[in-house]
Amino acid sequence: MSPAITHVTLAANEASEHRPLIITLFALFVVATLGITVWAGRQTKDAADFYAGGRQFSAFQNGLAVSGDYMSAASFLGIAGAIALFGYDGFLYSIGFLVAWLVALLLVAEPLRNSGRYTMGDVLAYRMRQRPVRTAAGTSTIVVSIFYLLAQMAGAGVLVSLLLGITSDAGKILIVALVGVLMIVYVSIGGMKGTTWVQMVKAVLLIGGTILITFLVLLKFNFNISDLLGKAAENSGKGDAFLEPGLQYGADNISKLDFLSLGIALVLGTAGLPHILIRFYTVPNAKAARKSVNWAIGIIGGFYLMTIALGFGAAALISQDEIIESNPSGNTAAPLLALHIGGVDSAWGAILLATISAVAFATILAVVAGLTLASSSSFAHDIYANVIRKGKATDKEEMRAARWATVLIGIVSIALGALARDLNVAGLVALAFAVAASANLPTILYSLFWKRFTTQGALWSIYGGLIVAVGLVLFSPVVSGDPKAMFPDVDFAWFPLKNPGIISIPFGFLMGWLGTVLSKEEPDVKKYAELEVRSLTGTGAH
């Protein structure tokens, strides 16, 4: 038996021996969060409560919830795995995710809070024709959310499989289905209030768990980061190349382009993510929205700095073969690090493994709840209430539609998550960022800052960016033609890059401009003036 398989077997055995503890920790979190959800559900009286939590959260609370929403399975599991396998190139995800917040803070947070009510569609439809623009905004929101949900479902599958010793595909699919059911319950019962409190609890747990592991890793190397990086480079088998650019990106021109595409998608994607955008509506005013982003940047920045210890610590203390044997994309590197730092054959190691895995599972549940809420809210508020019912739906009917949409989106996410269970979760999230930056960001910026922008421009921008981004993903090595692809046994990947951002994002901006220039309709200058005043001053904001 190879050393890698031996160590993975030891990890599985440790998990097996302490399975009651592991199941207890998982059950405690699920029961606690369900309790919060039921409590919040009883306080959800109308649409404002369901969609925006009654706009009662403070800047700090919302900043904590935003960071909880943002620090997903991709951050905790995917980035740690990417750094453990690819060193410097893996850390690029951390940099991209953090820098992206500057775009959200400077361009989007305050104007969006001032201009909208519950969803991105509110802003886009303010000076456009309501029905087509809201349909497009709702469609885009649902597609982006489902892409993001894939990553969380994949993370849940590998994490719980490791802990419970499940190796069969049927068992992993069952785990994905369980997460889907829980997320449907959270959103249907608790709405935004329940989801926000769950995200706040999860953010505290995640930061606490990450600080603990970071401290223990640094303690192992006497707080000498140079020794940690040196040991990681040596143990990786790649030497100094592990600490330099080029292991994953830079080997050839295609990988260099893929790196550029990934960077553009990460930096621009946050400002177009629907589950992040709706968080700005949960605070009472634009000032609180801006402050909440500042809080989020501080919390998220600290977390991403600690991913250095998670990723390079895993590379230093665990063999590459063991990480890959446990999960080909490295998604279990952080839980395995917890086991190794505590001792593979010790109760302390098992306790750390169980604790960190429970925190990761909490991360997944909180983020999928936020994503599902964003997409179901957009369907109910934009498509059902304003397109199908033409603005005549009552709050009660809207909330009922949102709950049914939650069930349908949950079912779709479970099905697609089962297919994506072996893909790197950070890579999957990067795809969601690319789609968001291609379809949503151009339309939001044009709507807020370009007087001539028209309904046709908005539709061309959303659908153009969406179709090109999703189309290129479908024909990329992420879906087929690669051993780690969703369908590894077939090959219809004619697009060589794993991230479409370098093409789809400029295309989304181009289509918005072209659609406006070629449009025969006159832009509503008066409405734009109203929107401009409203977005800058908050006058008339809900």
N, C-alpha and C positions, 0 to 999 in steps of 0.2 A: 504494500500500500504506500502511495507517495506521501511525502510529508504534508503537502497541502491538504490532501484528503483526510489524513490523520487529524490535523488541526481542526478542520471543519467538523469532523466527526466528534472531536472533543467538545467543540462549541455546542454542537447539537445535544451531546450527552449532558453537558452542564445545564443547558436549557431544560432538558428532560428531567434531570434530578430535582430541579427547583421550579418545575412547572406550576405547582400550586401557588408559589409566590408570584410568578409571572402572571398567571391568570387572575390572581387577586388584585394586583396593581392595575391591570387592564380593566377589570370589572369595577374597581373603585372609581377610576376616571370616568368610565361610561356612565355609571350610576350618578356620580356627582354632576356631570354635565347634563344628563337627562333631567335631573332635579332642577338645575338652573333654567333649562329650557321650559319646563312645565311652569315654573314660577314666572318667567318672563311672558309665557303664553297667556297667563291669566291677566297680565297687565296690557296686553295687546288688544286695544278696543277698536281702532280704526286703521285706515290705510297708512296714515302718517306714522303710526306705531309699527305697523308691519314692515313698511318699506324703509323708514328712516329712524326707527327707535324713538319716535316722538321728538327728535332733535334735542334730546336731553343730556347727551354725553359731553363731558368737558373735553378740553383740548388734550389733556394728558391721557384721559381714558380712551379717547379716539386714537391718539397716537399709539397707545399700547395695542389697541385692537387692529389698527392698520399694520403695525409690525407683525402682529400675530397672523394676519391675513397674508402678509407678504413672505414671511419666513416659512416656506412650505416644505414639503418633503424634498423638493429639489434642493433647497438650501441646506437642510440638515443631512439628508442621505446622499443626494446626487452630487453636490459639490465636494463633500468629504470623499466620496468614491472617485470623482474625477481627479482630485488632487493626489489621492493615494496611488492612482494608476499612471497619471500623466504629469505630476509635479507642477511646474510653473504654468503650463498650459491649462491645467485644471483650475488654477486659482483665478484665471481670467473671468470665470463665471462670477466669482465674488465681486471683483472690481466692477464688472458690467452692471450687476444687479444694484450695487450701491450708487454708482454714478448716475444711474437712471432716475434716481429720486430728485436730482437737481432739475431735470427737465420738468418733472411733475410739479415741483415747488414753484419754479419760476414762470411757467407758462400756463398751467392748467388748474391747480388747486383752488385758488381764490376766485377766478372768473367763473369756473364751473359751479362752485357752491352758490355764487350770487345769481347765476343765470338759470339754474335748473330747479326741479322740484324733487323728483325721486330717481330719475334715470338719465343716461346720456341722451336718450331720445328727446327729452324735454328741451335740452339746449339746442339740438340740431333742428327741431321742428319749430322753434320760436319764430323764425322769420322765413320759413319754407312752407311748402304745402304739406300739411300734417300727415295724411295717410301714407303716401309713398315713402316719406323720410322716416317715419316711425317704424314702418315695416322693415325698411333696410337696417335701421339701428337695432331693432329687436333681433333680426336674423344674425347680424354680426355679433351681437352680445352673446347669443346662444352658442354660435360656432366657436368663438374664442374661449368661452367658459368650458366647453366640452374638451377642447384641446388641453386646457390646463387641468381639467379633471382627470384626464388620462394619466398624467404624471402622478397625481395623488393616489389613484387606484393601483398603479404599478408599484408604487412605494409600499402601499398597504400589503399587497400580495407577498412581496419578498420579505418584508419585515416579520409579519406574523408567521409566515412559512418557516423562517429561520428559528423562531422561538418555539413553535409547536412541533417542529420536526416534520412538517408536511412537505413531501417531495412530489406528490402527484399533481398533475395539471388540474384535475378536478377539484382537489383540495384548495389550490391557489385561487381558482375561479370562485369557489364558495366564499373565501375570505373577501374577495373583491365585492361579491354580492352583499355580504354582511355590512361592509363599509357603506355601500350604496343605500341599504335600508336605513342605517343609522342617520345618514345625512338627510334622507327624506323626512325622517321623524323630527330631527332638529329644526329644519326649515319650516315644515308644515305647522308645528306647534309653536315654536318660539319666535319666528320671524326675525327681524333685525335686532330686537332687544336680546333675545336668547342667543343669537349668533354672536353678537358683539361681546356679551359676557363670557361666552365660551372661548372666544378668541383672546380675550384679556387674560383669562386663567391659563390658557395654553401658552401665551407669550411669556408669562412669568415662569412657568415650568420649563419651557425650552431654554430661556436665558439662564435659569438656575442650573439646569442639567449641563449646558454647554460650558458654563463657568467652572463647574466641578471637574469635568473631564479635562478642560484646558489646564486647570491648576494641577491636576494629577500628572498630566503629560509633561508639563514644564518642570514639576518637582522631580520627575524621573530623570530629567537632564539638567538638574540643578539650576533651572531657570536660565540656561544658556541656549538661546535660540540657534546660535551657530552650530552647536553640537547636535541639536535636534535635526537641523537641515542636513548636516553632514552625514548623520546616521541614516536619514531617509534616503539620501542619494546613494549611499553604499548598499543599503538593504534592498533598494529597488532593482539593483543589478544593472543600472543604466549610468551610474557614475555622475559626473558633473552635468551631463546632458539633462538629468532629471530636474535640475535647478535652473535650466536655461530654456528659452523659447524653442519650440520646434518638435517636441515629441509627438504631439497630436496634430499641430498645425505648423506648416512650414516645410514639410518634407518635399512637396512639389507645389506647382502653381495652383492646382485645384484646392489643396488644403489651405494655402494662403488666402485664397478667395473665400473659402469657408470660414476662416477666422474673421475676416473683415465683415462678412455677412452676419456672423454671430454677434460681433461687437455692435454693429448698427442696430440689430434687433433688440439686444439687451438694453442699450442706452435709450432707445426711443419707445420701447414697448410698454414700460410701466405707465406712461401718461395716457395709454389707450386701453389699459386693462379695466374691464367693466366692474369687476368686484372690488377694485381699488377706488375707482371713480365714485361709486355710490357711497363710499365711506365718508366723503366730504359732505354728504347731506345729513349726517347723523348729529352734527354739531349745530349750535344755535345761530352762528353767524360766520362770515368769511374770515374774520380775525381768528376765531377758534380753529377754522379749517387750516389756516396758514400755520398756526402754532402746533396743531396736531401733526402736520408734516414735519416740522422741526423736531418734535419729540420722536417721531418715527425714524427720521434720519439718524438721530443719536443712538437709538436702541438698535436699529438695523446695522449701523456702522460698527458698533461694538461687537455684534454677533458675527459679522463677516470677517472682522479681524481674527476672531477666535477660530474661524474655519481653517486658518493656517495650522493651528495646533491639532485640529481634528484630522485634517487630510495628511499633513506631513507626519503627525504622530502615528497614524495608521501605517503609513509607508515605512516608518522607522521600526515599528514593533511587530508588524505582521508581514509575512512574505507575500510577494505579488501573486504567487500561485494560490495561496490560501484565499486571498481576496477574490480572485477571479473564480476559483472553484465554488465559493459561496454564492457569488452572483457575478455573471460575466461583465456587467457594466459597473461593478463596484458599489452598488447601492447599499450593501450591508457593511461597508467599511467602518462606519461610526459605531454601530452596535458591537462589532467584533473588537474594535479598539477598547470599548468599555470593558469587555470580557478580559482582554489581555492586560489592560492596565491594572485590573483588580486581581488578576491571577486566574489562568485558565482552569486550574483544578481546585479553586477555592470558592467558598461560599460568598466571599466579598466580590469576586469576579462575577458570580451569577447574579448577585443583588444589583451590581452596577449594570449588567447586561439587561436585566429585567426593567430597571428604572429608566435607563436611556431609551429602551425600546418602547416602554409605555409613554414616554414623553414624545417620541417620534410618532406613535400612533395617535396621540392627542393632537399633534401638529396636523396630521392628515385629516382627522375628523373635523377640526376647526376650519381648515382651508376649504374642504369640499362643501361644508355648510355655507361658507361665504360665497363660493362660486355658484352654487345652486341657487342661492337667494338672488344673486345678481341676474342670472338668466331667467329664473321664473318671474321675478319682478318686471323685467323688461318685456317678457311675453304678456303678462297680465296688464301692465300699465300702458305699454306702447301698442302692442298688437291687438289684444282683446278689447281693452276699454276704449282706445282712441281710433282704432281701425275697424274692428268688427262691430263694436257697439256705438261707434261714432260719438264718443264722449258721453253717452247716456248711462253707462254702467254705474251702479252704486258701489260704495266702498266694500260692502259685503260681497257683491258679485265679483269685484276685482280680486279680493283676497281668496275667494273660492277658486277662481281661475288660476291664481298663483300656486295654490296648493296642488291642483291637478297638473299644472306644468312641472312642478317639482317632482311628481311621481314619474312623468314621462321622461324628463331629463335624467332622473336617476336610473331608469331602465336602460336608456341609451348609453350612459356613462359606464354602467356595469358591463354591458356587452363589449364596448370598445376597450375598456380597461382590462378585460380578460385577454384581449389580443395583444395588448401592449405591456404585459406583465414582466417581460425580460429586457425592456429597453431602459437606458439610463434616464432617470427621472429629470435630471438637470437639462439634458438635451431635449426632452419632451416639453418642458416648460419654455425653453428657448423658442420652440416652434410657436407656442401660444403668444409669446412676445412678438414674434415676427408677424403673425396674423393680425394682432391688435395694432401694431405700428403701421401696417399696410392699409387696413380698412378704417380704423377708428380715428387714429391720430390726425391724418390729413384733414378729415372732415371736421373734427373739433377745432383745429387751428384755423382753417379757412372760415368756419362759421363765426368764430370769435373775433378774427382780426382782418378779414377781407370783405370790404363793403360790396363788391360786385358779385360775390358768391351766390349761386342760384340753386334751386332744387335739383335741376339736372346735374349740376356739378357735384352736389352731395351724393346723388344716387350713383353716378359714374365712379366717384371716389370710393364709396363703401363697397359696391359690388365688384368694381374693377380690382381693387386691392385684395378683397376677400377671395375672389375666384382665382386670381393669379397665385396668391400665397398658398391657398389650399391645394390648387392644382399642381404646383411645383412640389409640394410636400408629398402628394400621392405618387408622383413619378420620381421620387428621390430615393437614395439608399436607406432612408429611415424606414420606408415601407417594404421595399423589396431589393433583391440583388446584393445583400450583405448578410454575413452570418449572424449579425446582431439585429437584423431588420425585423419588422413585424411579421412579414411573410418571407422567411429566409430561403425557402425552397423554390421560389419563383423569381424571375427578374424582368421587371418592366420599368426599370429606373433609367430613363434617358437623361434626366436632369442630374448632373454630377454632384451638386452641393447638398449637404445635409440641412442647411438652413437657407430659406429662400429670400431673406431680408434684403440682400444687396440688389435684388431685382424687383421684388414685390413692393417694397416701401417707396422707392422713387416712382414706381408705376402708379401707386395709389395717389401720390401728390400730383403726378402728371395728369391722371384721369380727372381729378377734381378741377384742375386748371382748364383742361381741354373741354370738359363738359360745360363749364361756365362760359368759356369764350364762344363755343358753338351754340349756346342756348339762345333761343329767341325771346325768352321771357325777360322782363325788366326786373332787376333786383329791387326789393322793397327797402328803399333807402331809409324811410322813416322807421321801419322796424329795426333796421340795423343800428340806427342812432339810439333807439330805446335799449337794445341789447348791449350796446357799448357802454352806455351810462350805467345800466344795471350791473354789468359784469365788473365794472371798475369801482362802483360805489356801494353796491348792495341794495340800492333803492328798489323797493318792490320785491326783494327776495323773500322766499317763503321761510 
